[in-house]
Amino acid sequence: MLKRFLAAAFALAALMGPALAHPHVWVSVQSRLDYAPDGTLTGIRHDWTFDESFSSYALQGLDNGPDGKPTEKTLTELAQVNIDSLKEFDYFTYPKRGKDALSLLPPKDYSLTYDGTSLTLHFTLPFAQPVAKKGTMTLDVYDPTYFVAFQLADTDPIKLAGAAGGCTLTLHRPDPAAVNTTNLTEGFFNALTTASNYGSQFANRVTVSCS
């Protein structure tokens, strides 16, 4: 359970006792879709803010500066741990063109910031091949095991940047309350893997249509 917690929730140490319900970590999502001057979609920029409880646990026992906040070195090392852990989970990011999945390269320009209450992980996922502008693509963000609950931020959750003229956004926010999880045991959730489809019903989806 500890290893799974570390990987799925990006922790550094034994942060919690036996889990009683899912999800265990909550993340507020703000993302940006980057378009090149030629109109192709080149990457996805994520800014993920973790809930205060998890942020506090993740920083427990790590080095702080004179102001009581984590040092830049601490945040840099923790950002690396986060990014390394996310690889196993495909960065919880699933872009598609129709039914075809779009390949992503490893993250770049990643960092971690702390505002005094919550940690925010920033990183960019470049597309392996630039995506043609015209047409429709979807981007889902979710944890297949529902260990981590993602939700689109209340303000400006998704932005288009660069040469995105002629493109429109449609957002889908899942309603976790519509799915009854009270009759599911911890054993059920522990058996879920990254190949599971369970968490897809809680996916945050953006649909981008470009003319």
C-alpha positions in Angstrom: 0.0 0.0 0.0 2.8 2.4 0.8 4.5 1.9 -2.6 1.2 2.5 -4.3 0.6 5.6 -2.3 3.9 7.0 -3.1 3.5 6.5 -6.8 -0.1 7.5 -7.2 0.0 10.4 -4.8 3.6 11.6 -5.3 4.7 11.3 -1.7 8.2 11.0 -0.3 7.5 9.0 2.9 4.9 7.0 4.8 2.3 9.6 5.0 -0.9 7.9 6.1 -2.3 4.9 7.9 -4.9 2.4 6.4 -7.1 4.1 3.8 -10.8 4.0 4.4 -12.3 5.6 1.3 -11.4 6.8 -2.2 -10.1 9.2 -3.4 -7.3 10.1 -1.0 -5.8 13.1 -2.8 -7.6 16.0 -4.5 -6.0 18.1 -7.3 -7.3 21.3 -8.9 -6.4 21.4 -12.6 -5.5 24.4 -14.7 -4.0 23.6 -18.2 -2.9 25.4 -21.3 -2.9 24.1 -24.9 0.1 25.5 -26.8 -0.3 26.2 -30.5 2.7 27.0 -32.7 2.8 29.9 -35.2 1.8 27.4 -38.0 -1.3 26.5 -36.0 -0.3 23.0 -34.9 -0.8 21.9 -31.3 2.6 21.3 -29.8 2.1 20.7 -26.1 0.0 20.7 -22.9 1.0 22.8 -19.9 -0.4 21.6 -16.6 -0.6 23.5 -13.3 -1.9 21.0 -10.6 -2.6 22.3 -7.1 -2.8 19.6 -4.4 -5.2 19.8 -1.4 -3.8 21.4 1.7 -3.8 18.1 3.7 -1.7 16.3 1.2 0.6 19.3 0.7 1.3 19.3 4.4 2.0 15.6 4.5 4.3 15.8 1.5 6.4 18.5 3.1 6.6 16.9 6.5 10.2 16.4 7.6 11.7 18.2 4.6 14.1 21.2 4.9 12.6 24.6 5.4 14.2 28.1 5.1 14.3 30.7 7.8 10.8 31.8 6.8 9.4 28.3 7.6 8.7 27.6 4.0 10.3 24.8 2.0 13.6 25.8 0.4 14.1 26.0 -3.4 16.3 22.9 -3.2 13.5 21.0 -1.4 10.9 22.0 -4.0 13.3 21.1 -6.8 14.0 17.6 -5.4 10.3 17.0 -4.7 9.3 18.1 -8.2 11.7 15.5 -9.6 10.1 12.8 -7.4 6.7 13.9 -8.6 7.6 13.8 -12.3 9.4 10.4 -11.9 6.3 8.9 -10.2 3.9 10.3 -12.8 5.5 8.4 -15.6 4.0 5.1 -14.5 0.6 6.7 -14.8 1.0 8.3 -18.2 0.9 11.6 -16.3 -2.9 11.1 -15.9 -3.2 12.8 -19.3 -5.0 11.2 -22.2 -5.3 13.2 -25.5 -7.1 11.7 -28.5 -7.9 12.5 -32.0 -11.1 10.6 -32.6 -10.4 7.2 -31.2 -6.7 7.4 -31.7 -4.5 8.2 -28.7 -1.9 11.0 -29.3 1.6 10.2 -28.1 3.3 12.5 -25.6 7.0 13.0 -24.9 8.4 13.1 -21.3 7.7 16.3 -19.3 9.9 19.4 -19.6 10.0 22.7 -17.7 8.8 21.2 -14.5 8.8 22.8 -11.1 7.0 22.9 -7.8 5.7 26.0 -6.0 4.3 26.5 -2.5 1.9 29.3 -1.6 2.0 28.7 2.2 -0.9 26.2 2.2 -0.8 24.2 -1.0 1.8 22.7 -3.4 1.4 23.3 -7.2 3.2 21.1 -9.7 3.9 22.8 -13.1 5.0 20.8 -16.1 4.7 20.7 -19.9 4.0 17.6 -22.0 5.1 18.0 -25.6 3.3 16.0 -28.3 5.6 13.5 -30.0 4.3 14.9 -33.3 2.6 18.3 -33.7 -1.2 17.9 -34.0 -2.9 19.3 -37.0 -5.1 22.2 -36.0 -8.2 21.6 -38.1 -10.7 19.1 -36.6 -11.5 18.0 -33.1 -9.4 16.6 -30.3 -10.2 15.6 -26.7 -8.1 15.8 -23.6 -9.0 13.7 -20.5 -7.3 14.1 -17.1 -8.1 11.4 -14.5 -6.6 8.7 -12.4 -7.6 5.2 -13.6 -7.5 3.9 -10.0 -9.4 6.9 -8.6 -6.8 7.2 -5.9 -6.4 10.9 -7.0 -9.4 13.0 -7.7 -8.8 15.6 -10.4 -11.2 18.5 -10.8 -11.1 21.5 -13.2 -10.3 24.7 -11.4 -13.3 27.1 -10.9 -11.6 29.9 -12.8 -9.9 29.6 -16.2 -9.3 25.8 -16.0 -8.3 25.5 -19.7 -6.7 28.1 -21.9 -5.6 28.2 -25.6 -2.3 29.9 -26.2 -0.5 30.9 -29.4 -2.0 30.6 -32.9 -5.3 29.1 -31.7 -7.6 31.3 -33.8 -10.7 29.5 -35.0 -10.7 27.1 -32.1 -13.4 26.7 -29.4 -13.4 24.9 -26.1 -16.1 22.7 -24.5 -15.5 21.5 -20.9 -17.0 18.5 -19.1 -16.8 18.4 -15.3 -17.6 14.9 -13.9 -20.1 14.6 -11.0 -18.5 12.2 -8.5 -21.8 12.2 -6.5 -23.6 10.5 -9.4 -21.5 7.4 -8.8 -22.1 5.3 -5.7 -18.7 4.1 -4.3 -19.9 3.4 -0.8 -20.4 -0.3 -1.5 -16.9 -0.8 -2.9 -14.2 -2.1 -0.6 -10.6 -1.0 -0.3 -9.7 -4.3 -1.8 -11.5 -3.4 -4.9 -9.6 -0.2 -5.3 -6.3 -1.8 -4.4 -6.8 -4.2 -7.3 -7.2 -1.5 -9.8 -4.2 -0.8 -12.1 -3.1 1.9 -14.6 -4.8 -0.3 -17.2 -8.2 -0.1 -15.4 -11.0 1.9 -16.8 -12.8 2.6 -13.5 -11.5 6.1 -13.1 -12.5 7.2 -16.6 -16.0 7.9 -15.3 -14.5 10.7 -13.2 -12.5 12.2 -16.2 -12.3 15.9 -16.7 -12.6 16.4 -20.4 -11.9 19.3 -22.7 -13.0 19.1 -26.4 -11.2 21.4 -28.8 -12.8 22.1 -32.2 -10.8 24.1 -34.8 -12.0 25.2 -38.2 
